[in-house]
Amino acid sequence: MPRRARSKVLDDGCYAHVYSRALERRNIFREGDDFQCFKRLLTDTKQKYSYRIHHYCLMNTHFHLAVSVHQVAAFSAALREIKQDYVRWYNEKYEHKGPVWWGRFGSRLIQDETYLLACGTYIELNPVKAGLVAAPEEWKYSSSCHYFLGKKDDLIDDYDCSARADLREVESGDYIGSRQFVFDKQRALRE
């Protein structure tokens, strides 16, 4: 089945969960410098392409972002630039040749701020689920320290996170939201 166009999943002005994995589950973030380089690339493209980051987690083999996307095409260009620039950094630093990412980035549309928080919670729990730390705020390469400990993180764009969705009620797939939201989006695709 051919891949679905990004514009069929995401909309201008939406919230989205985006992620990308390394080829062969390779550790592409090995040292603190690697994580910091990637964070710098995110910071630089946020200014240039006008998107906002609300939650993130950089793992050794992949990354997750929960973002506000002003324009889908510009955001796609930003992620492409980040991934290409990181490949150059990685290849030069580790004397590697060739790609490091497995395909294009994945994306899921998030219904609203309630589900943005639910998705952010999922993102920040990644290091705990992987057994790297006991609590999310112990992983220094995520937004969890900002939300759990109140530490300033220039990468984070705050939002009203007072509304909470029960994680057990969150539907997923290409869409993150209520059952009705996911049903409506899937029905619109079929029409």
DRENNURO-675391 format. One record per residue (C-alpha): residue number from 1; y, z negated, x negated; residue in one letter. Coordinates in Angstrom, 2 decimals. Each point is the difference from the previous one (the first is absolute). Example, Ala and Ser with C-alpha at 12.3 -4.5 7.8 and 13.67 -1.06 7.14 Angstrom:
   k       Y       Z       X r
   1   -4.50   -7.80  -12.30 A
   2    3.44    0.66   -1.37 S
% end
This chain:
   k       Y       Z       X r
   1    0.00    0.00    0.00 M
   2    3.41    0.90   -1.48 P
   3    2.33   -2.86   -0.78 R
   4    2.66   -0.76    2.56 R
   5    3.59    0.82   -0.93 A
   6    1.99   -3.10   -0.92 R
   7    2.55    0.91    2.72 S
   8   -2.79   -0.26    2.60 K
   9   -0.57   -3.66   -0.90 V
  10    3.44   -1.27   -1.08 L
  11    3.38    0.47    1.68 D
  12    3.51   -0.09   -1.44 D
  13    1.31   -3.55    0.36 G
  14   -3.49   -1.59    0.20 C
  15   -1.76   -2.88   -1.67 Y
  16   -3.06    0.98   -2.03 A
  17   -2.81   -1.43   -2.08 H
  18   -0.57    2.22   -3.04 V
  19   -2.58   -0.37   -2.72 Y
  20   -1.53    1.89   -2.89 S
  21   -3.08   -0.59   -2.12 R
  22   -0.94    0.86   -3.57 A
  23   -2.70    2.50   -0.84 L
  24   -3.40   -1.60   -0.51 E
  25    1.49   -3.41    0.84 R
  26    1.48    0.03   -3.48 R
  27    2.30   -2.87   -1.02 N
  28    3.30    1.85   -0.15 I
  29    2.07   -3.17   -0.01 F
  30   -1.46   -1.83   -2.99 R
  31    2.89   -2.07   -1.38 E
  32    3.25   -1.48    1.21 G
  33    1.92    2.98   -1.42 D
  34   -1.95    2.36    2.24 D
  35    0.84   -1.98    3.14 F
  36    3.66   -0.26   -1.06 Q
  37    0.21    3.74   -0.68 C
  38   -1.30    0.76    3.48 F
  39    2.45   -2.47    1.57 K
  40    2.87    1.70   -1.89 R
  41   -1.11    3.37    1.34 L
  42   -0.03   -1.42    3.53 L
  43    3.49   -1.46   -0.47 T
  44    1.39    3.27   -1.37 D
  45   -1.42    2.14    2.80 T
  46    1.14   -2.40    2.72 K
  47    3.59    0.76   -1.00 Q
  48   -0.55    3.73   -0.36 K
  49   -2.09    0.63    3.14 Y
  50    1.32   -2.66    2.36 S
  51   -3.06   -1.95    1.11 Y
  52   -0.57   -3.75    0.22 R
  53   -2.89   -2.15   -1.21 I
  54   -0.88   -3.05    2.10 H
  55   -3.38   -0.94   -1.49 H
  56   -1.93    1.17   -3.05 Y
  57   -3.01   -0.82   -2.11 C
  58   -0.87    1.61   -3.30 L
  59   -3.66   -0.46   -0.82 M
  60   -1.72    1.14   -3.20 N
  61   -1.51    3.07    1.68 T
  62    2.42    0.78    2.84 H
  63    3.21   -0.90    1.80 F
  64    1.12   -0.76    3.57 H
  65    3.51    0.23    1.45 L
  66    1.38   -0.83    3.44 A
  67    3.19    2.01    0.29 V
  68    2.76    1.29    2.27 S
  69    0.12    3.77   -0.30 V
  70    3.36    1.61    0.69 H
  71   -1.27    3.57   -0.40 Q
  72   -3.70    0.78   -0.39 V
  73    0.55    3.02   -2.27 A
  74    2.27   -1.97   -2.36 A
  75   -2.39   -2.93   -0.08 F
  76   -2.94    2.30   -0.82 S
  77    2.07    1.45   -2.86 A
  78    0.75   -3.53   -1.24 A
  79   -3.69   -0.99   -0.07 L
  80   -0.92    3.25   -1.72 R
  81    2.67   -0.66   -2.65 E
  82   -1.13   -3.60   -0.52 I
  83   -3.63    0.97   -0.42 K
  84    0.82    2.88   -2.37 Q
  85    2.33   -2.12   -2.12 D
  86   -2.58   -2.78   -0.17 Y
  87   -2.67    2.48   -1.15 V
  88    2.30    1.06   -2.85 R
  89    0.58   -3.67   -0.94 W
  90   -3.70   -0.87    0.20 Y
  91   -1.18    3.09   -1.90 N
  92    2.49   -0.54   -2.81 E
  93   -0.61   -3.73   -0.30 K
  94   -3.80    0.17    0.15 Y
  95   -0.41    3.40   -1.69 E
  96   -1.71    1.31    3.10 H
  97   -0.03    3.56    1.30 K
  98   -0.14    1.15    3.57 G
  99    0.51   -1.54    3.43 P
 100   -0.34   -3.69    0.78 V
 101    0.55    0.03    3.79 W
 102   -2.60    0.92    2.58 W
 103    1.76    2.59    2.17 G
 104    3.18   -0.39    1.95 R
 105    1.13   -3.35    1.38 F
 106   -1.40   -1.24    3.28 G
 107    2.27   -1.03    2.85 S
 108   -0.16   -1.78    3.34 R
 109    2.75   -0.24    2.58 L
 110    0.98   -3.59    0.90 I
 111    1.08   -0.66    3.60 Q
 112    2.90   -2.42   -0.59 D
 113    1.14   -3.09   -1.94 E
 114   -2.66   -2.18    1.62 T
 115   -2.72    2.22   -1.44 Y
 116    1.97    0.50   -3.21 L
 117   -0.48   -3.72   -0.66 L
 118   -3.71    0.21    0.88 A
 119   -0.38    2.91   -2.42 C
 120    2.00   -1.86   -2.66 G
 121   -2.34   -2.96    0.35 T
 122   -2.99    2.28   -0.45 Y
 123    1.61    1.56   -3.09 I
 124    0.83   -3.34   -1.60 E
 125   -3.54   -1.32    0.58 L
 126   -1.53    2.79   -2.14 N
 127   -0.18   -2.06   -3.23 P
 128   -1.56   -2.91    1.90 V
 129   -2.64    2.25    1.58 K
 130   -0.71    1.48   -3.45 A
 131   -0.58   -3.51   -1.39 G
 132    2.87    0.27   -2.51 L
 133    1.95   -2.99    1.35 V
 134   -0.56   -2.80    2.50 A
 135    3.29    0.51    1.87 A
 136    2.23    3.09    0.44 P
 137    3.01   -1.56   -1.71 E
 138   -2.00   -0.39   -3.21 E
 139   -0.04    3.80   -0.49 W
 140    3.27    0.85   -1.74 K
 141   -0.16    3.74    0.71 Y
 142    0.61   -0.20    3.73 S
 143    2.65   -0.97    2.51 S
 144   -1.85   -3.23    0.83 S
 145    2.11   -2.12   -2.39 C
 146    3.10    1.21    1.84 H
 147   -1.34   -0.97    3.42 Y
 148   -2.10   -3.06   -0.86 F
 149    2.10   -1.57   -2.76 L
 150    3.47    1.39    0.70 G
 151    0.23    1.67   -3.43 K
 152    2.53    2.80   -0.23 K
 153   -1.59    3.43   -0.39 D
 154    2.41    2.91   -0.30 D
 155   -2.69    2.40    1.19 L
 156   -0.15   -1.64    3.44 I
 157    2.22    0.96    2.93 D
 158   -0.04   -2.88    2.46 D
 159   -0.53    0.44    3.74 Y
 160   -0.41   -2.23    3.04 D
 161   -3.53   -1.26   -0.41 C
 162    0.12   -2.66    2.71 S
 163   -2.23    1.92    2.44 A
 164   -3.67   -0.32   -0.85 R
 165   -3.00    2.03    1.09 A
 166   -3.46   -1.50    0.02 D
 167   -1.83    1.86   -2.78 L
 168   -3.12    0.19    2.19 R
 169    1.94    2.05    2.56 E
 170    1.28    2.58   -2.46 V
 171   -1.54    3.44    0.38 E
 172   -0.14    2.23   -3.04 S
 173   -1.04    3.47   -1.16 G
 174    3.00    2.28   -0.35 D
 175    2.05   -2.49    2.03 Y
 176    0.63   -3.73   -0.25 I
 177    0.99   -1.65    3.25 G
 178   -1.19   -1.02    3.44 S
 179   -2.96    1.66    1.67 R
 180    2.38    1.76    2.40 Q
 181    2.19    1.31   -2.85 F
 182   -3.02    1.39   -1.86 V
 183   -1.41    1.52    3.21 F
 184    3.32    1.69    0.82 D
 185    0.37    1.42   -3.53 K
 186   -3.56    1.33   -0.04 Q
 187    0.42    1.56    3.46 R
 188    3.24    1.70   -1.08 A
 189   -1.85    1.57   -2.93 L
 190   -2.61    1.50    2.31 R
 191    2.61    1.54    2.31 E
% end
